[in-house]
Amino acid sequence: MTQYRFVTRDRVGKWYATLAEAQRQANRIGAGFTDALGRFIAYRGTVLEMRELGPA
């Protein structure tokens, strides 16, 4: 299972099970926003991190 989070120079987001959820929460740490068409726009310097979790 892949998990996602956004990282800025000053803040680190939580890990989320879906990219869509990570994008929705990114505004809370100042990593980006969703535009009027529903596309996620990351601010300059924002990094998307991904990690793979093995079987539980």
Buried (B, 14 or more C-beta within 10 A) or exposed (E): EEBBBBBBEEEEBEBBEEBEBBBEBBBEBBBBEEEEEEEBEBBEEBEBEEEEEEEE
